[in-house]
Amino acid sequence: MGKKKLDVMAKEREVFIHGQVDEEGNVIVPGCIRNGIDEQSANKIFDEMAEFAKYAFNKSHAACYAVIAYRTAYLKAYYPAEFMAATLNSFLGNLDKIPQYIDECKTLGIEILKPEINKSDAKFTTEYSGDFGTGTKSRSIAKVRFGLGSIKNVGTVPVNSIVKERKKNGPYKSFTDFCERIADEAVNKKCIESLIKAGAFDEFEQTRSTLLASFEGIIDAIQSSKKKGLDGQVSMFDLGSEQEKEEMNEIKYKFDEHEEMSNKELLSIEKEMLGIYISGHPLEKFRSQIEAQATINTIQLRELDEQMSSQSLMEEGARREKPKFVDGQKIKYVGIITSIKKKYTKNNKIMAFVTVEDLYGTAEILVFESAYLSAGKSLVEENIVVVDGRLSIREDDSTTIIANELKDFGEQKQRIFTLDLTTADEEQKEKLRGALRYFNGDRNNINVQIKIDGILKPCGQIYLTEQIQEVFEDILGAEKVKILS
């Protein structure tokens, strides 16, 4: 029953009711009838066991779940920043889910701060920008700070050394001060380069371009100076007051000055180092247009995978409800291309595995020859595209999208949800008014208009999905509900 093998269960039902004997007629399993239970009652008992096995657990287990649900709901309601920081830390080894929780932070009004050398610890932490005058931290203005340990190429040992030095001897005063103070620690050039790219030194006066062009020379100069110190040599920079030494350091360390990179380049290297966008997202300004065009997003793709991996959710009890997405279903996915892997099939036809990222994570797109050739110049990294395709849902693999067409994302003609009330009676109109009020809110994604005797009138906005459209179709009839552009 636990494996939901229906053919095996049918055989076991027979054994359960009538029992089992061997070739010589010896009773192996007595069965219900031999134990004085009639066949009808035995079938009812077996049916109850089969129903329970679909998805159920004992009361003590349910009680524990309820307690955990209550506690986490309480923490999220009263300590949202702390709760989200802990949640993000729990997924540090699985960056695929981080964007979903970053977006949840934005929904809750919690600002995510990028890593900073004088404020970040190893993991996500909370910061407060005010108090109530009594020393109590104001959680209404709490923010979550990205941890140094989550930056690519920055390991646990270097991060611990950086944080320990900062706590012991105070904040780093400049980039060169940082380099001098960690020179003897396990912090190599690759680590420092990654910190620069992630924006950890943005509080200092130099641009990231300048630091990337200069850091190796500065580190070499520090190491050379320390080597001379070990040899007993004294330079002019070692003489004078502390103020004079600081002024001399400005001369000693030469910065190769460069203008800052473009915002697109900064976001790109930030994504490379952090695995996600923190200070911004190239799709954010297109959020409303994307939500209007896309019929599926990465969160929904992950939910599909979770459902497929859970045996109990796939059986009869779950199948009574019409699934939102099915294998082969046509969908539209919008995102930015982050990688393209081209290959040739056995028939010498070109294809590509394309990773496309939306506001919530990444999806794998399979682009076969016809779609690949028609995509043309659209198939380039960091290009925002619309993928028209179909879902490929498999039990033993992640859900993928097979592209029928891949094209540049651009402004589309505005869609309008049109309801024909020409023949509607008062009961239908009353239900319609209730539905329009119910589905109106902060996430509205389409304008609504009504049609009476050929005359069109605007009627506000609603949040529309395929399921919500079916509600209106049930009220008026499918032929009376249209999406026009």
C-alpha positions in Angstrom: 0.0 0.0 0.0 2.8 2.4 0.9 4.2 2.0 -2.7 0.7 2.4 -4.2 1.2 -0.7 -6.5 -2.4 -1.3 -7.5 -1.8 -4.7 -9.1 -0.1 -6.1 -6.0 -2.8 -4.5 -3.8 -5.5 -6.4 -5.8 -3.7 -9.7 -5.1 -3.3 -8.9 -1.4 -7.0 -8.0 -1.1 -7.8 -11.6 -2.2 -5.3 -13.0 0.4 -6.7 -10.6 3.1 -10.3 -11.8 2.5 -10.0 -15.4 1.5 -6.6 -16.3 2.9 -3.8 -18.3 1.2 -3.0 -22.0 1.0 0.1 -23.8 -0.4 0.1 -26.5 -3.1 -0.7 -29.2 -0.5 -3.7 -27.3 0.9 -2.0 -26.1 4.0 -3.3 -22.7 5.3 -0.5 -20.1 5.1 -2.8 -17.1 5.7 -6.2 -17.7 7.3 -7.9 -14.6 5.9 -10.9 -12.7 7.2 -13.6 -15.3 6.3 -11.8 -18.1 8.1 -11.6 -15.8 11.1 -15.4 -15.2 11.1 -15.5 -11.9 9.2 -18.0 -11.8 6.3 -16.7 -10.8 2.9 -18.6 -7.5 2.7 -17.1 -6.3 6.0 -13.6 -7.6 5.0 -13.8 -5.5 1.8 -14.8 -2.5 3.7 -11.9 -2.9 6.1 -9.4 -3.3 3.3 -10.8 -0.2 1.5 -10.3 1.8 4.7 -6.7 0.7 5.0 -6.1 1.5 1.3 -7.7 5.0 1.7 -5.6 5.7 4.9 -2.4 4.6 3.1 -2.8 7.3 0.4 -1.7 10.1 2.7 -2.2 9.9 6.4 -0.3 9.7 9.7 -1.1 9.3 13.3 -2.5 11.9 15.7 0.7 12.5 17.6 2.5 13.2 14.3 -0.3 15.6 13.3 -0.1 17.4 16.7 3.7 17.9 16.2 3.1 19.4 12.8 0.5 21.7 14.2 2.9 23.0 16.9 5.7 23.6 14.4 3.3 25.4 12.1 2.0 27.6 14.9 5.5 28.4 16.1 6.9 29.3 12.6 3.8 31.4 11.9 4.3 33.3 15.1 8.0 33.9 14.4 7.2 35.0 10.8 4.5 37.4 12.0 6.4 39.0 15.0 10.0 38.5 14.0 9.9 38.5 10.2 13.5 39.6 9.5 15.0 37.1 12.0 12.7 34.3 10.6 13.7 35.0 7.0 17.4 35.2 7.9 17.2 31.8 9.5 15.3 30.5 6.5 17.8 31.8 4.1 20.7 30.3 6.2 18.9 26.9 6.0 19.2 27.0 2.2 22.8 28.1 1.9 23.7 24.8 0.3 20.9 25.0 -2.2 21.0 28.4 -4.0 18.1 27.3 -6.3 15.6 28.1 -3.5 17.2 31.3 -2.3 15.6 33.6 -5.0 12.1 32.5 -3.9 12.8 33.5 -0.3 14.5 36.8 -1.4 11.3 37.6 -3.2 9.3 36.7 -0.1 11.5 39.2 1.9 10.6 41.9 -0.6 6.9 41.0 -0.3 7.2 41.4 3.5 9.0 44.7 3.1 12.3 43.4 4.3 15.3 44.9 2.6 18.1 42.4 1.6 21.5 44.1 2.0 24.5 43.1 -0.1 27.6 41.8 1.7 29.8 44.4 3.3 33.2 43.8 4.8 32.6 45.8 8.0 29.0 44.6 8.6 28.6 41.0 7.3 29.2 37.9 9.3 29.6 34.4 7.8 25.9 33.8 7.4 22.8 36.0 6.8 22.2 38.3 9.8 19.7 41.0 10.8 20.4 44.7 11.1 18.3 47.5 12.6 18.3 51.1 11.6 16.5 52.6 14.6 15.0 52.1 18.0 12.1 53.2 20.1 14.2 55.3 22.4 14.6 52.6 25.1 17.3 50.6 23.5 14.8 48.1 22.1 15.5 47.1 18.5 12.8 48.2 16.0 11.8 45.1 14.1 9.6 47.1 11.9 12.7 48.5 10.1 14.9 45.3 10.4 16.9 44.3 7.4 18.7 41.1 6.4 22.4 41.3 5.5 24.0 38.8 3.1 26.8 36.8 4.7 30.4 36.7 3.5 30.5 32.9 3.6 28.0 32.7 0.8 30.2 34.4 -1.7 31.8 32.1 -4.4 35.5 31.2 -3.8 35.3 32.6 -0.2 35.6 29.6 2.2 34.8 29.2 5.9 38.4 29.6 7.1 39.0 33.0 5.3 35.7 34.4 6.4 36.3 33.4 10.1 39.7 35.1 9.9 38.2 38.3 8.4 35.4 38.5 11.0 37.7 37.6 13.9 40.2 40.3 13.0 37.4 42.9 12.6 35.9 42.1 16.0 39.3 42.1 17.7 40.8 45.3 16.3 37.8 47.2 14.9 36.4 48.0 11.5 38.6 48.0 8.4 39.4 51.7 7.6 40.2 51.2 3.9 40.8 48.5 1.3 44.6 48.7 2.0 44.0 48.5 5.7 42.0 45.3 5.1 44.8 43.9 2.9 47.5 44.7 5.5 45.5 43.2 8.4 44.7 39.9 6.8 48.1 39.5 5.0 49.1 36.7 7.4 45.7 34.9 7.3 44.4 32.3 4.9 42.9 34.9 2.6 44.3 34.5 -0.9 44.0 36.7 -4.0 41.1 34.7 -5.5 39.2 35.3 -2.3 39.8 39.0 -2.3 38.8 39.2 -6.0 35.5 37.5 -5.2 34.9 39.9 -2.3 35.5 42.9 -4.6 33.1 41.5 -7.3 30.4 40.9 -4.7 30.6 44.5 -3.6 32.0 43.9 -0.1 34.3 46.9 -0.4 31.8 49.4 -1.9 31.8 51.4 1.3 35.3 52.6 0.5 36.1 55.3 -2.0 37.5 53.2 -4.9 35.2 51.7 -7.6 35.1 47.9 -8.1 36.8 48.4 -11.5 39.7 50.3 -9.7 40.0 47.6 -7.0 40.0 44.8 -9.6 42.7 46.5 -11.6 44.8 47.3 -8.5 44.4 44.6 -5.8 47.1 42.2 -7.0 49.8 44.9 -7.0 48.7 46.1 -3.6 48.9 42.6 -2.1 52.3 42.0 -3.7 53.6 45.3 -2.2 52.4 44.3 1.3 53.9 40.9 1.0 57.2 42.4 -0.2 57.1 44.9 2.7 56.6 42.2 5.3 59.4 40.1 3.8 61.8 43.1 4.2 60.6 43.5 7.7 61.5 39.9 8.4 65.0 40.6 7.0 65.4 43.5 9.3 65.2 46.2 6.6 63.6 49.5 7.5 62.0 51.8 4.9 61.0 55.4 5.1 57.4 54.3 5.5 58.2 52.7 8.8 59.3 56.1 10.3 57.2 59.0 11.5 53.9 59.5 13.3 50.7 57.5 12.7 49.2 60.3 10.6 52.4 60.5 8.5 52.3 56.7 8.0 48.7 56.9 6.8 49.7 59.7 4.3 52.7 57.7 3.2 50.5 54.6 2.6 48.5 56.6 0.1 51.7 57.0 -1.8 53.0 53.5 -1.2 49.9 51.8 -2.6 49.1 52.8 -6.1 45.5 52.4 -7.4 45.0 52.1 -11.1 41.9 54.3 -11.3 39.0 53.2 -13.5 35.4 54.4 -13.9 32.8 52.1 -12.4 31.3 49.4 -14.6 27.8 49.8 -16.0 24.9 48.7 -13.8 24.4 45.7 -16.1 28.0 44.6 -15.6 27.8 45.1 -11.8 24.7 43.0 -11.6 26.3 40.3 -13.8 29.4 39.9 -11.6 27.2 40.1 -8.5 25.2 37.2 -9.8 28.4 35.3 -10.6 29.6 35.6 -7.0 26.4 35.3 -5.0 24.4 33.0 -7.3 21.6 35.6 -7.1 20.9 39.2 -7.6 20.9 41.3 -4.4 21.2 45.0 -5.2 18.8 44.7 -8.2 17.5 42.3 -10.8 17.6 42.9 -14.6 14.0 41.7 -14.8 12.6 43.7 -11.9 11.5 46.7 -14.0 9.7 44.3 -16.3 7.8 42.5 -13.5 4.3 43.6 -14.5 4.8 42.8 -18.2 6.4 39.4 -17.4 3.5 38.5 -15.1 1.1 39.5 -17.8 2.7 37.3 -20.5 4.1 34.3 -18.6 1.8 31.4 -17.8 4.4 29.6 -15.6 7.3 30.6 -13.4 10.1 28.8 -11.6 8.3 28.5 -8.3 5.5 26.6 -10.1 8.1 24.4 -11.8 9.7 23.5 -8.4 6.3 22.7 -7.0 5.7 20.3 -9.9 9.0 18.5 -9.1 8.1 18.3 -5.4 4.7 16.8 -6.3 6.3 14.2 -8.6 8.8 13.2 -5.9 6.0 12.7 -3.3 4.4 9.3 -4.1 1.3 10.1 -2.0 0.5 13.2 -3.9 0.3 11.3 -7.1 -2.4 8.8 -6.2 -6.1 8.7 -6.5 -6.8 11.2 -3.7 -4.7 13.9 -5.4 -5.9 13.1 -8.9 -9.5 13.9 -8.1 -8.5 17.6 -8.5 -7.7 18.8 -11.9 -3.9 19.4 -12.0 -2.8 22.9 -12.9 0.0 21.7 -15.2 0.4 18.4 -17.0 3.0 16.8 -19.2 2.9 18.2 -22.7 1.0 21.3 -21.7 1.7 24.5 -23.7 3.2 27.2 -21.6 5.0 30.6 -21.8 8.1 31.3 -19.7 9.9 34.6 -19.5 13.4 35.2 -18.2 17.0 36.1 -18.9 19.4 33.6 -20.5 22.3 32.7 -18.1 23.9 29.9 -20.0 23.8 28.1 -23.3 25.3 24.6 -23.9 25.2 23.6 -27.6 25.6 20.1 -28.8 24.9 17.9 -31.9 22.6 14.9 -31.9 23.4 11.5 -33.4 21.7 12.7 -36.6 24.1 15.7 -36.7 21.4 18.2 -35.8 22.2 21.1 -33.6 20.4 21.6 -30.2 21.0 23.5 -27.0 20.4 23.2 -23.3 19.6 26.8 -22.3 19.3 28.0 -18.7 16.8 30.8 -18.3 16.3 32.7 -15.0 13.1 34.5 -14.0 12.5 36.5 -10.8 12.4 33.4 -8.7 15.1 31.0 -10.0 16.2 29.1 -13.1 14.7 26.6 -15.5 16.2 24.4 -18.1 15.0 24.9 -21.7 15.6 22.2 -24.4 16.0 23.9 -27.8 16.0 21.5 -30.7 17.1 22.4 -34.2 14.0 24.0 -35.7 13.6 26.3 -32.6 17.3 26.9 -32.4 17.6 28.1 -36.0 14.5 30.3 -35.8 15.7 31.9 -32.5 18.6 33.5 -34.4 20.2 36.4 -32.5 17.8 36.0 -29.6 19.8 33.0 -28.3 22.6 34.9 -26.5 23.5 35.1 -22.8 22.0 37.9 -20.7 19.3 38.4 -23.3 15.7 38.5 -22.0 13.5 36.1 -23.9 10.0 34.7 -24.1 9.9 30.9 -24.4 6.8 29.4 -26.0 7.0 25.7 -25.4 5.6 22.6 -23.7 6.3 21.0 -20.3 8.2 17.7 -20.0 7.3 16.2 -16.7 9.0 13.0 -15.6 8.9 11.1 -12.3 12.6 10.5 -12.2 13.9 13.9 -13.5 13.4 17.6 -13.0 10.6 19.3 -15.1 12.0 20.9 -18.2 10.6 23.1 -21.0 10.9 22.0 -24.6 10.9 25.2 -26.7 8.8 25.6 -29.8 9.8 29.2 -30.2 12.3 31.5 -28.4 12.2 35.2 -29.1 13.2 38.6 -27.7 11.1 39.9 -24.8 9.5 43.2 -25.7 6.4 45.3 -25.0 3.3 43.4 -26.0 -0.1 44.7 -26.9 -2.2 45.1 -23.8 -4.5 42.3 -23.0 -8.1 43.0 -21.9 -10.4 40.5 -20.1 -13.7 40.9 -21.9 -17.0 39.8 -20.4 -20.2 39.8 -22.6 -23.2 40.6 -20.5 -25.7 41.1 -23.3 -27.8 38.1 -22.4 -26.9 37.8 -18.7 -29.7 37.7 -16.2 -29.7 39.4 -12.7 -28.4 36.3 -10.9 -25.4 36.0 -13.2 -24.7 39.8 -12.9 -24.7 39.5 -9.1 -22.3 36.6 -9.1 -20.1 38.5 -11.6 -20.0 41.5 -9.4 -19.0 39.3 -6.4 -16.2 37.6 -8.5 -14.8 40.9 -9.7 -14.6 42.2 -6.2 -13.1 39.0 -4.9 -10.3 38.8 -7.5 -9.4 42.5 -7.3 -6.3 43.2 -5.2 -2.6 44.2 -5.1 -1.6 41.7 -7.7 -3.9 42.8 -10.5 -2.4 41.8 -13.9 -5.2 42.5 -16.5 -7.7 45.2 -17.3 -11.4 44.2 -17.5 -14.1 45.4 -19.8 -17.8 44.5 -20.1 -19.7 44.2 -23.4 -23.4 45.0 -23.5 -25.2 45.1 -26.9 -21.9 45.7 -28.7 -20.8 48.6 -26.5 -17.6 48.1 -24.5 -17.1 49.7 -21.1 -14.0 49.6 -18.8 -14.6 47.7 -15.5 -11.3 48.0 -13.5 -8.7 45.3 -13.1 -8.3 41.8 -11.6 -5.7 39.2 -11.0 -6.3 36.5 -13.7 -5.1 32.9 -14.0 -6.4 30.0 -16.0 -8.3 28.8 -12.9 -9.8 32.2 -12.2 -10.9 32.5 -15.9 -12.8 29.2 -15.4 -14.7 30.8 -12.6 -16.0 33.5 -14.9 -16.7 31.0 -17.6 -18.9 29.0 -15.1 -20.9 32.1 -14.4 -21.4 33.4 -18.0 -20.4 30.5 -20.3 -17.1 30.0 -22.0 -18.3 31.7 -25.2 -19.0 34.9 -23.3 -15.5 35.2 -21.7 -12.6 36.4 -23.9 -9.1 37.8 -23.7 -8.6 40.4 -26.3 -5.4 42.3 -27.3 
